[in-house]
Amino acid sequence: MTAELVRGQNHALPQTRLEIRVSAGSPVVAGATLGDENGVVRGAEWIAHPGSPQLPGLEVSQQAAAGHRLAVDLEALPDTVHRVTVLLALPVGVGGPTRFGTTAAPFVAVTGLDGTEIATFTLTGLDAESAVSALELYRRQGAWKVRAVGQGYAAGLAEMLADQGLAGAAELAASIQEAVARTLARSVAPPPPRMPEGDRVRQASGPSDPGPAPAAPLQPPAATPVQPAADPGTASVSASAPGGPINYAHPRRQHAAPPTPPPTAPPAQPGQAAQPVAGDATGWSMDERLYNQIWGMFEDLARAAAAYRSAVDFAESRMGQELDRSLSDPRNRIGGAADRAREEARAKRDELTARAREVLDRDLAQLAAEAAVVEPALPAAYAGWDNPVWHAHRIPMELPMALRLGDLHLPERTGLRIPLLVRLPLERGIWVDSGRTASEAAALMDSDRLRLLAMETAVLHAARLLAVYPPGEFSVHVIDPAGSAAGPLAPLVDAGVLAGPPAAGPQGVASVLAHLTRRVDLVQMAVRAGAADSLPPDLDTGEQLLVVNDFPHGFDDRAVTQLRYLADEGPAVGVHLLMVADREDASAYGPVLDPLWRSLLRITPVADSHLADPWVGHAWTYEPPVTPPGSRVLEQVLAAVMAARRAAGR
């Protein structure tokens, strides 16, 4: 369980190989100092900084950036080292902020090598400081602990280094800033790191769902240690396990080219932020760089909103404390003293809130500018249905790495939308919640209208999956027990893209479930036995999607058991579930179906605030995908799917 530290609090470290992640509202310099048993830094060789990024057991970034990952191996530190202090400083002379009080509160997390957070600390309350000791790892009675420090220094890096006993602190601070100025480059907050293919199975990347029907939390793929790169603006990822660097190969990706350098932004004018560029992130291809960039934007928006909300809460708390102190003196309760105290406290609160809003607005403007260049550059799998890319879409010959399920936004700026991307192949099923009790917006709608919208949403997801898979490698089966979804299903049926007619009645339900259960059983046995060649020739080994409407209507106990089996075991062998259901309709089954609902990613057919990000846990408003009014883009895409199948002889 993650410990959320406050200033001065400490927490035991369960392991010695760690990663320290830094997220800030603007580029900062990140470094670390080593201290002896008295906390004294004995010399410049005891400091890891951009000009000298590596020490035994410690490595930091070579540039200023809004996001950092510092690698720490406590067992590799010299025996004389008893303390590691993580420091942050604002770069000097580059036109950026000159004090932390004008930028979003930095956030620091100590994690294991698998990405699991051990302790986090948000550095609130900073004002005129331009350097800060964020936290320290210290040795106590043979064990290591982490302490949240948050000690700021208005005179900057030189004052901070001098406070730790370093001789020649001013000279070293100047050399660090000079090294930073030479390599300063805009960076995007790192997205979820890629996993080696052997470790990648069932690692999900997306938001979690804390709503009325909670799903199992989705987290970014487990992290591997990220080492600072030699070149500015890039990051290389190395594996902690023996065997060399991470294999970035993706299923069905045939190329083995090295990562393509991301495009560079045009030079910024002095005092201005760099112009945003689509694909401004690391990756093997433009699609991967865009995927990573979107994740970076997602995290940046989450952190910026968290810093703003924290600052507002701090301002309110400070006003209350000042009023309590002032009015605790009986002499201040008479005459105009009490009124003046209230006015002064409110004025300070308003000033702090206005400053926080100014920082947030600046960050939001940056992200909006980035979104404006990223959205038009997205490939079809990531693009909204209103993106012109769909009008010239051709069915790909290899599987993309992710799929867009809709958009997310926060109340601080509802117009700034972040695409909700999930990795492919799907690593868990999807549930389109058609219940009126699922959200406030749903409660205001007619039940029949809501069910219709839910099925239309499911059809759009199924069509998008068909459009981004290579021809013949993805099949869609539909269970519609009462035939109530004939209207929404018409585009799929008319285009002929379904594996068969929608199954109706108990016999149809049983037939489809038996077919897919058999496929899962046979593929699982073949994989375990290492005998893939022994599969029956009539078995379709391509990915399969089962769309279920109005569950549990038409399902008996055996069918319910088979559906649960497909939800649990299917994704690992290429059988995926897309359910349209109202959980209340299945309430007669009681808690026996709770694992089913938790195993699915819940989305809604109307806008609803039920998804939570994996960094700070904001409630994000999910906007389902829609096609533009009057558009025939869906029919055009499905026609392209059939044309590609005929060309491939499928």
C-alpha positions in Angstrom: 0.0 0.0 0.0 1.4 3.4 -1.0 2.3 5.8 1.9 1.3 9.4 1.1 3.8 11.3 3.1 3.6 14.8 4.5 6.5 17.0 5.4 8.7 15.4 8.0 7.1 12.0 7.9 9.1 8.8 7.2 8.4 5.4 5.9 10.4 2.1 5.8 11.7 1.0 2.5 11.0 -2.7 1.8 13.7 -3.0 -0.9 17.0 -1.4 -1.8 16.7 -1.2 -5.6 14.4 1.8 -6.3 13.3 4.4 -8.8 12.4 7.9 -7.8 10.0 9.6 -10.1 9.6 13.4 -10.2 6.8 15.2 -11.9 6.8 19.0 -12.0 4.8 21.8 -13.6 7.8 23.1 -15.5 11.3 21.8 -16.3 13.4 21.3 -13.2 16.9 20.1 -12.5 17.0 16.9 -10.6 20.0 15.6 -8.7 21.0 13.8 -5.5 23.7 14.3 -2.9 25.3 11.6 -0.7 25.8 12.4 3.0 27.8 10.7 5.7 26.5 9.8 9.2 26.2 13.5 10.0 24.5 14.3 6.7 27.6 16.2 5.4 28.4 16.1 1.7 32.2 15.6 1.7 32.9 16.8 -1.8 31.7 17.4 -5.4 32.3 13.7 -6.1 29.4 13.0 -3.7 26.9 14.7 -5.9 25.0 13.3 -8.9 23.9 16.1 -11.2 23.4 16.8 -14.9 27.1 17.4 -15.4 28.0 14.2 -13.6 25.0 12.0 -13.7 26.4 8.7 -12.4 27.8 7.6 -9.0 28.0 4.1 -7.6 24.4 3.1 -6.9 22.9 6.3 -8.2 22.0 7.8 -11.6 20.1 11.0 -12.5 19.0 12.8 -15.7 21.4 14.9 -17.8 18.8 17.7 -18.5 16.1 19.8 -17.0 12.7 18.3 -17.6 9.1 18.2 -16.3 9.5 14.5 -15.6 12.5 12.6 -14.2 13.3 9.1 -13.1 16.3 8.6 -10.8 17.7 5.1 -10.4 19.0 4.2 -6.9 20.6 1.0 -5.7 21.2 1.4 -2.0 23.3 -1.7 -1.6 25.8 -0.4 -4.2 26.4 2.9 -2.2 29.7 3.2 -0.4 29.6 2.1 3.3 30.4 5.7 4.3 27.1 6.9 2.8 24.2 7.1 5.2 21.9 9.5 3.4 20.8 10.2 -0.1 19.0 13.6 -0.6 17.0 14.2 -3.7 17.2 17.8 -4.8 15.2 19.8 -7.3 16.2 23.2 -8.7 14.8 25.6 -11.3 17.1 26.1 -14.2 18.6 29.6 -14.4 18.6 32.0 -17.3 16.3 30.1 -19.6 13.2 32.2 -19.4 11.3 29.9 -17.2 9.9 30.4 -13.7 12.3 31.7 -11.1 10.5 30.4 -8.0 8.5 27.3 -7.2 5.6 29.5 -6.0 4.7 30.3 -9.6 4.6 26.7 -10.8 2.6 23.5 -10.0 3.7 21.7 -6.8 6.3 19.1 -7.7 5.3 15.5 -7.0 7.9 12.8 -6.0 7.3 9.1 -5.8 9.5 6.3 -4.6 8.8 3.1 -6.5 10.1 -0.4 -6.8 11.6 -1.6 -10.1 8.1 -3.1 -11.0 6.6 0.4 -10.8 4.8 -0.2 -7.5 4.7 3.0 -5.5 6.1 2.7 -2.0 5.8 6.4 -0.9 4.7 9.7 -2.5 5.1 13.3 -1.5 3.6 16.5 -3.0 5.8 19.5 -2.2 3.1 22.1 -1.4 3.6 25.4 0.3 6.6 26.5 -1.7 6.9 30.2 -2.6 10.1 32.2 -3.2 12.3 29.1 -3.2 14.1 28.2 -6.4 15.7 25.0 -5.0 14.3 22.4 -2.6 15.5 19.2 -0.9 12.5 17.0 -1.8 13.1 13.9 0.2 15.9 11.8 1.7 16.7 8.1 1.9 18.6 7.4 5.1 20.1 4.5 6.9 18.9 3.8 10.5 20.1 0.8 12.5 21.0 -1.1 9.3 17.7 -0.4 7.6 16.8 2.2 5.0 13.9 4.6 5.3 12.5 7.5 3.2 11.6 10.9 4.8 9.6 13.7 3.1 11.7 16.9 3.6 10.4 19.7 1.4 13.0 22.2 2.6 13.2 25.1 0.2 16.0 27.6 -0.4 15.3 31.1 -1.8 18.9 31.6 -2.7 18.8 28.5 -4.9 21.1 25.6 -5.5 24.2 27.2 -4.0 22.5 27.8 -0.6 21.1 24.2 -0.6 24.5 22.6 -1.2 26.2 24.9 1.3 23.6 23.9 3.9 24.7 20.3 3.4 28.3 21.2 4.3 29.8 21.3 0.8 32.8 23.5 0.3 32.7 25.5 -2.9 29.0 25.2 -3.2 28.5 28.4 -5.2 31.0 27.3 -7.9 29.5 23.8 -8.2 26.0 25.2 -8.4 27.1 27.5 -11.2 28.7 24.6 -13.1 25.5 22.5 -12.8 23.3 25.3 -14.1 25.7 25.8 -17.0 25.5 22.1 -17.9 21.8 22.3 -17.8 21.7 25.4 -20.0 23.7 23.6 -22.7 21.3 20.6 -22.8 17.9 22.1 -21.9 15.2 20.6 -24.0 11.5 20.2 -23.8 10.4 16.8 -22.6 7.2 15.0 -22.3 6.3 13.3 -19.0 7.1 9.6 -19.4 4.2 7.3 -20.3 3.8 3.7 -19.0 7.0 1.9 -19.9 6.9 -1.0 -22.4 7.3 -4.5 -20.9 9.4 -7.3 -22.3 7.2 -9.6 -24.3 7.7 -12.4 -21.9 6.5 -10.3 -19.0 3.8 -8.4 -20.9 0.9 -10.9 -20.6 -2.2 -9.2 -19.1 -0.5 -6.0 -18.1 -3.1 -3.3 -18.6 -2.7 0.4 -19.2 -5.6 2.7 -18.5 -7.7 4.3 -15.9 -9.4 2.6 -13.0 -13.1 2.6 -12.3 -14.2 3.6 -8.7 -17.8 3.9 -9.7 -20.9 2.1 -8.5 -19.9 -1.1 -10.3 -16.2 -1.1 -9.7 -13.8 -2.9 -12.0 -10.5 -4.3 -11.1 -8.0 -1.4 -11.1 -6.2 -0.8 -14.4 -2.7 0.5 -13.9 0.0 1.5 -16.4 2.2 -1.5 -17.3 4.6 -2.4 -14.6 7.6 -0.1 -14.8 11.2 -1.1 -15.5 14.0 1.1 -14.5 14.6 4.0 -16.8 18.1 5.3 -17.1 19.0 8.8 -18.2 19.9 8.9 -21.9 23.1 10.4 -23.3 21.2 12.6 -25.7 18.9 15.4 -24.5 15.2 14.9 -24.7 15.4 11.1 -25.0 15.3 8.2 -22.5 16.6 4.7 -22.8 15.1 1.8 -20.9 17.1 -1.0 -19.5 15.9 -4.2 -17.9 16.8 -5.1 -14.3 16.8 -8.8 -15.0 19.7 -10.6 -16.5 19.6 -10.9 -20.3 20.3 -7.5 -21.6 18.0 -4.7 -22.7 14.2 -4.9 -23.0 12.8 -6.4 -26.2 10.4 -3.8 -27.5 8.8 -6.2 -30.0 5.0 -6.0 -30.2 2.8 -8.9 -31.3 2.8 -9.1 -35.1 5.3 -6.3 -35.3 7.9 -7.6 -37.8 10.4 -4.8 -37.8 13.4 -4.6 -35.5 14.6 -1.1 -36.2 16.1 1.1 -33.4 13.9 3.8 -31.9 13.3 6.7 -34.3 14.3 10.0 -32.8 11.2 12.1 -32.1 10.6 15.2 -34.2 12.1 18.4 -32.8 10.1 21.5 -32.2 11.0 24.8 -33.9 13.3 26.9 -31.7 11.3 28.9 -29.2 11.6 32.6 -28.9 13.3 33.8 -25.7 10.9 33.6 -22.8 8.4 31.5 -24.7 7.6 27.8 -24.4 8.7 25.4 -27.1 6.1 24.9 -29.8 4.3 21.5 -29.5 5.1 18.8 -32.0 3.1 15.6 -32.7 5.1 12.5 -31.8 7.3 14.4 -29.3 8.0 11.3 -27.2 10.3 8.2 -27.5 9.3 5.1 -29.4 10.0 2.8 -32.2 7.5 4.2 -34.6 5.3 7.3 -35.0 2.3 5.4 -33.6 4.3 4.4 -30.5 5.6 7.9 -30.0 2.0 9.3 -30.3 0.8 6.7 -27.8 3.5 7.7 -25.4 2.8 11.4 -25.9 -0.9 10.9 -25.2 0.0 9.1 -22.0 2.3 12.0 -21.1 -0.5 14.5 -21.7 -2.8 12.4 -19.6 -0.4 12.4 -16.7 0.5 16.1 -17.1 -3.2 17.1 -16.9 -3.7 14.9 -13.9 -0.7 16.3 -12.1 -1.6 19.9 -13.0 -5.1 19.6 -11.7 -3.9 17.9 -8.5 -1.4 20.7 -7.9 -4.1 23.3 -8.4 -6.6 21.6 -6.1 -3.9 21.1 -3.5 -3.0 24.7 -3.7 -6.7 25.8 -3.3 -7.1 23.4 -0.3 -3.9 24.8 1.2 -5.1 28.4 0.8 -8.4 27.6 2.5 -6.7 25.8 5.3 -4.2 28.6 5.8 -7.1 31.1 5.9 -8.8 29.1 8.6 -5.6 28.8 10.7 -4.9 32.5 10.5 -8.5 33.3 11.5 -8.2 30.9 14.4 -4.9 32.4 15.6 -6.2 36.0 15.3 -9.6 35.4 17.0 -8.1 33.3 19.7 -7.0 36.6 21.3 -10.0 38.1 23.1 -8.7 41.6 22.3 -9.2 40.9 18.5 -12.9 40.0 18.9 -14.1 43.5 19.6 -14.2 46.6 17.4 -13.0 46.3 13.9 -10.0 44.0 14.5 -12.0 40.9 13.8 -13.3 42.3 10.5 -9.8 43.3 9.5 -8.4 39.9 10.3 -11.1 38.2 8.2 -10.4 40.5 5.3 -6.7 40.0 5.4 -7.1 36.2 5.7 -9.5 36.2 2.7 -7.2 38.4 0.7 -4.3 36.0 1.2 -6.5 33.1 0.3 -7.6 34.8 -2.8 -4.0 35.7 -3.8 -2.8 32.1 -3.3 -5.8 30.8 -5.3 -5.3 33.3 -8.1 -1.6 32.3 -8.4 -2.5 28.7 -8.5 -5.1 29.3 -11.2 -2.6 31.3 -13.2 -0.2 28.4 -13.1 -3.0 26.0 -14.0 -4.2 28.1 -16.9 -0.7 28.2 -18.3 -0.3 24.5 -18.1 -3.8 24.0 -19.6 -2.9 26.3 -22.4 0.2 24.3 -23.1 -1.7 21.0 -23.1 -4.4 22.5 -25.3 -1.8 23.6 -27.8 -0.3 20.2 -27.8 -3.6 18.5 -28.2 -4.3 20.7 -31.2 -1.3 19.4 -33.1 -1.5 15.8 -31.8 -5.2 15.1 -32.6 -4.9 15.6 -36.4 -1.8 13.5 -36.6 -3.4 10.4 -34.9 -3.6 7.1 -36.8 -7.1 5.7 -37.3 -6.9 3.4 -34.2 -6.3 6.4 -32.0 -8.5 8.9 -33.9 -12.0 10.1 -33.2 -14.7 9.2 -35.7 -14.7 12.9 -36.8 -11.0 12.7 -37.9 -10.5 12.9 -41.6 -8.1 10.0 -41.4 -11.1 7.6 -41.5 -12.1 8.8 -45.0 -8.8 7.5 -46.4 -8.5 4.5 -44.1 -7.0 1.3 -45.4 -7.1 -1.9 -43.3 -3.6 -2.4 -41.9 -1.4 -5.4 -42.4 -0.2 -5.4 -38.8 -1.9 -4.9 -35.5 -1.6 -1.4 -34.0 -0.5 -1.1 -30.4 -3.6 0.6 -29.0 -7.2 1.5 -29.6 -9.3 4.6 -28.7 -12.4 3.9 -26.5 -13.5 7.5 -26.1 -12.3 10.7 -24.4 -11.6 11.9 -20.9 -11.7 15.4 -19.4 -11.7 17.2 -16.0 -13.9 20.0 -14.8 -11.0 22.5 -14.7 -11.3 22.6 -18.6 -13.9 20.4 -20.1 -12.8 21.3 -23.6 -9.4 19.7 -23.2 -10.0 16.0 -24.1 -7.5 13.2 -23.6 -8.0 10.1 -25.8 -8.7 7.0 -23.7 -6.3 4.4 -25.2 -6.2 0.7 -24.3 -3.5 -1.7 -25.5 -4.1 -4.3 -28.2 -4.8 -7.2 -28.1 -7.4 -6.3 -25.5 -6.3 -7.4 -22.1 -9.7 -7.4 -20.4 -13.3 -7.3 -21.6 -15.4 -4.2 -21.9 -18.8 -3.6 -20.3 -21.1 -0.9 -21.7 -23.3 -0.1 -18.7 -26.9 0.4 -19.9 -28.4 0.8 -16.4 -30.3 4.0 -15.3 -28.7 3.8 -11.9 -25.2 3.9 -13.2 -24.9 7.7 -13.4 -26.9 10.9 -12.9 -27.1 11.5 -16.7 -28.4 7.9 -17.2 -31.0 8.4 -14.5 -32.6 11.2 -16.5 -33.0 9.1 -19.7 -35.7 6.7 -20.8 -34.6 3.0 -20.3 -35.2 2.0 -23.9 -33.3 5.0 -25.2 -30.4 4.2 -22.9 -30.2 0.6 -24.0 -30.3 1.7 -27.6 -27.3 4.1 -27.0 -25.4 1.4 -25.2 -25.7 -1.0 -28.1 -24.8 1.7 -30.6 -21.7 2.4 -28.5 -20.8 -1.3 -28.6 -21.2 -1.4 -32.4 -18.8 1.5 -32.8 -16.2 -0.3 -30.7 -16.7 -3.5 -32.6 -16.4 -1.7 -36.0 -13.2 0.1 -34.9 -11.7 -3.3 -33.8 -12.6 -4.8 -37.2 -11.1 -1.8 -39.0 -7.7 -1.9 -37.2 -7.0 -5.6 -37.4 -5.4 -7.2 -40.4 -7.9 -8.8 -42.8 -9.2 -12.1 -41.4 -7.5 -11.8 -38.1 -10.5 -10.6 -36.1 -14.0 -12.0 -36.0 -17.1 -10.7 -34.2 -19.9 -12.9 -32.8 -23.1 -11.4 -31.5 -25.6 -12.7 -28.9 -28.9 -10.8 -29.0 -31.3 -13.2 -27.2 -34.5 -11.3 -27.9 -33.5 -9.6 -31.1 -33.9 -6.2 -29.5 -30.7 -4.8 -31.0 -31.6 -5.3 -34.6 -31.5 -1.5 -35.3 -28.0 -0.8 -33.9 -26.6 -4.0 -35.3 -27.8 -3.3 -38.8 -24.5 -1.7 -40.0 -22.6 -4.8 -39.0 -25.2 -7.2 -40.4 -25.7 -5.3 -43.7 -21.9 -5.1 -44.3 -21.5 -8.8 -43.8 -18.6 -8.4 -41.3 -20.1 -10.7 -38.6 -18.9 -14.3 -38.1 -22.6 -15.3 -38.3 -26.1 -14.0 -37.8 -26.8 -12.6 -34.3 -27.7 -15.5 -32.1 -31.2 -15.4 -30.6 -33.0 -17.5 -28.1 -31.6 -20.0 -25.7 -30.4 -22.3 -28.4 -28.5 -19.6 -30.2 -26.9 -18.4 -26.9 -25.8 -22.0 -26.1 -24.4 -22.6 -29.6 -22.2 -19.4 -29.7 -20.9 -20.0 -26.1 -20.1 -23.6 -26.8 -18.2 -22.7 -29.9 -16.0 -20.0 -28.2 -15.6 -22.2 -25.0 -14.3 -25.0 -27.2 -11.9 -22.6 -28.9 -10.5 -21.4 -25.6 -10.1 -24.9 -24.3 -8.3 -26.2 -27.4 -5.9 -23.2 -27.7 -5.1 -23.4 -24.0 -4.3 -27.1 -24.2 -2.2 -26.6 -27.3 -0.2 -23.7 -25.7 0.4 -25.7 -22.5 1.5 -28.8 -24.5 3.6 -26.8 -27.0 1.6 -28.4 -29.8 0.1 -25.6 -31.7 0.3 -27.7 -35.0 -2.2 -30.2 -33.5 -5.1 -27.8 -33.5 -8.1 -28.8 -35.6 -8.0 -27.4 -39.1 -11.4 -25.9 -38.8 -10.4 -23.8 -35.7 -10.2 -20.1 -36.3 -7.1 -19.0 -34.4 -7.7 -15.3 -35.1 -8.9 -12.9 -32.4 -12.5 -13.3 -31.5 -14.9 -10.7 -30.0 -18.2 -11.7 -28.4 -20.8 -9.0 -28.2 -23.5 -9.8 -25.7 -26.7 -7.7 -25.5 -29.2 -7.6 -22.6 -27.4 -10.0 -20.3 -28.7 -12.1 -18.5 -31.8 -12.4 -20.7 -31.7 -15.8 -22.5 -28.9 -17.1 -20.3 -29.4 -20.2 -18.0 -27.0 -21.2 -15.3 -24.8 -23.1 -17.6 -24.6 -20.2 -20.1 -23.7 -17.8 -17.2 -20.9 -20.1 -16.1 -19.5 -20.3 -19.7 -19.6 -16.5 -20.0 -17.7 -16.1 -16.7 -15.2 -18.6 -18.0 -14.7 -16.7 -21.3 -14.3 -13.4 -19.4 -11.6 -14.9 -17.2 -9.7 -17.2 -19.6 -10.5 -15.8 -23.0 -8.3 -12.7 -23.3 -5.1 -14.7 -22.8 -5.9 -16.8 -25.9 -7.6 -14.2 -28.0 -11.3 -14.4 -27.1 -12.6 -11.0 -25.8 -15.9 -10.0 -24.3 -18.0 -6.8 -25.0 -21.1 -6.8 -22.9 -24.1 -4.4 -23.0 -25.9 -4.9 -19.7 -27.6 -3.4 -16.7 -26.2 -4.9 -13.6 -29.5 -4.6 -11.8 -31.0 -7.1 -14.3 -28.6 -9.7 -13.0 -29.1 -8.9 -9.3 -30.9 -12.3 -8.8 -27.6 -14.0 -9.1 -26.3 -12.1 -6.1 -22.5 -11.9 -5.4 -21.7 -14.8 -7.7 -21.3 -12.4 -10.6 -19.3 -9.8 -8.8 -16.0 -11.2 -10.2 -17.4 -10.9 -13.7 -18.2 -7.2 -13.3 -14.8 -6.5 -11.7 -13.0 -8.3 -14.6 -14.5 -5.9 -17.2 -13.6 -2.3 -18.0 -16.8 -0.4 -17.4 -17.7 2.4 -19.8 -21.0 4.2 -20.3 -23.1 5.2 -23.3 -23.5 8.8 -21.9 -21.0 11.1 -20.4 -20.2 10.1 -16.8 -17.5 10.7 -14.2 -16.6 7.2 -13.1 -13.0 6.6 -14.3 -10.0 7.3 -12.2 -6.4 7.9 -13.4 -3.6 5.7 -12.0 -1.5 8.7 -10.7 -3.7 10.8 -8.4 -7.1 9.2 -8.7 -9.1 12.1 -10.1 -12.6 11.3 -11.2 -12.5 11.8 -15.0 -15.5 12.4 -17.2 -15.7 9.7 -19.8 -17.2 10.7 -23.2 -18.3 7.8 -25.4 -17.4 7.7 -29.1 -19.9 9.1 -31.5 -20.0 9.5 -35.3 -20.7 13.0 -36.7 -24.4 13.7 -37.4 -25.3 12.6 -40.9 -21.9 11.0 -41.5 -21.6 7.6 -43.2 -18.1 7.0 -41.9 -19.2 3.8 -40.1 -20.6 2.3 -43.3 -17.5 3.4 -45.3 -15.2 1.7 -42.8 -17.1 -1.5 -42.7 -17.1 -1.6 -46.5 -13.4 -1.2 -46.4 -13.2 -4.2 -44.0 -15.1 -6.4 -46.4 -13.1 -5.2 -49.4 -9.8 -6.0 -47.6 -11.2 -9.5 -46.7 -12.1 -10.2 -50.3 -8.6 -9.0 -51.5 -7.0 -11.3 -49.0 -9.2 -14.2 -49.9 -10.7 -14.5 -46.4 
